[in-house]
């Protein structure tokens, strides 16, 4: 889908002065736009326009400007073929409209205007600073590739092509965003992915109308089925091996220029609980670890609620010796179990969020030391009991086993309404299970 452009589709004139006037009007107050006029040979006037920071200056001077300036007067038609024979640039396209050229300039091309030619040549000389390929910090594994996507789309697609060399891997490009003109690519395996799925993805992406796309989260929010659901409906990953494995399973991946996070659709709850390392482990080990992940998924969601419900309404479910121990630890606590759990859960969530937002050097220390300090201080002050601190700590550790960060956030959100139900209704145990299943 071609996004609507803010530049009117003006046709390029064969008069260089008219084109220069139009370019100055379009890029008024744009300090990063450079326009350089020169002569081809002795009399033919020309100009180049480019965006500072997106172009290789050395190649521009050596392979474009020098051959053109030193070219003697010759009778040639200034076509792409003639220009390719003169300059050492392989990527040359010709445009007759100004809006088409503007899009290429923002992608790192150099625009070449020549007096007497009613078109412009876009020369592929893109070069900008790129982040090196490193291991994703959010999806680290013990065994597996140590490379992750970067913010450069061409690097990301090349990483996929290097792993899957078959021409059956297809890539469909879209341009989305009125102002950002962001390139979005849908990747799938022809013959493996269902045609209905490919058509559905194509239709949803093509229907997007928005001013700008800055991250794949924009796409995720615009194409998902239920925007009010707390659970993610599209899998997000930074790892090329995860994307390749999903493509071979018949899924579709969506890559967005400017972000290292790729989308995978369709996604299920089981895929959200799958770690990249599960592909590389032996069957028995991978199955055991995955089942542990499922158990801790339920632990994260239900453990505080079960503790509140049992302690408040269903004491007969607790062995007598354990019940007496809990009663002794709670005899000086002024709050009911629900308020006690809410105090600890809110404090733990605040510490976790602080650890994420703080610099890495102090974030981990603040979250760990803060949790120990608050738990110990709250127990000593008689605000919460020691068993409650253990329950909250086990719940927090269990939540760290979620491979997908968005899934962990959904569990953290749902835990609080289930806790409210478990503390206010006599049949709270059954309600908690029913809500978690729904």
Secondary structure as UniProt FT lines:
FT   HELIX           16..26
FT   TURN            27..29
FT   TURN            31..32
FT   STRAND          33..40
FT   TURN            41..43
FT   STRAND          44..51
FT   TURN            52..53
FT   HELIX           57..59
FT   HELIX           60..65
FT   HELIX           66..69
FT   HELIX           80..86
FT   STRAND          92..95
FT   HELIX           98..105
FT   TURN            106..108
FT   STRAND          109..114
FT   TURN            115..116
FT   STRAND          120..124
FT   TURN            138..139
FT   HELIX           153..163
FT   TURN            167..168
FT   STRAND          169..176
FT   TURN            178..180
FT   STRAND          182..189
FT   TURN            190..192
FT   HELIX           195..206
FT   HELIX           216..223
FT   TURN            227..228
FT   STRAND          235..237
FT   HELIX           240..248
FT   TURN            249..250
FT   STRAND          252..256
FT   TURN            257..258
FT   STRAND          262..265
FT   HELIX           269..272
FT   HELIX           276..279
FT   HELIX           283..313
FT   HELIX           315..317
FT   HELIX           320..330
FT   TURN            331..332
FT   HELIX           337..357
FT   HELIX           360..380
FT   TURN            381..382
FT   HELIX           386..399
FT   TURN            400..401
FT   HELIX           405..424
FT   TURN            426..427
FT   HELIX           428..437
//
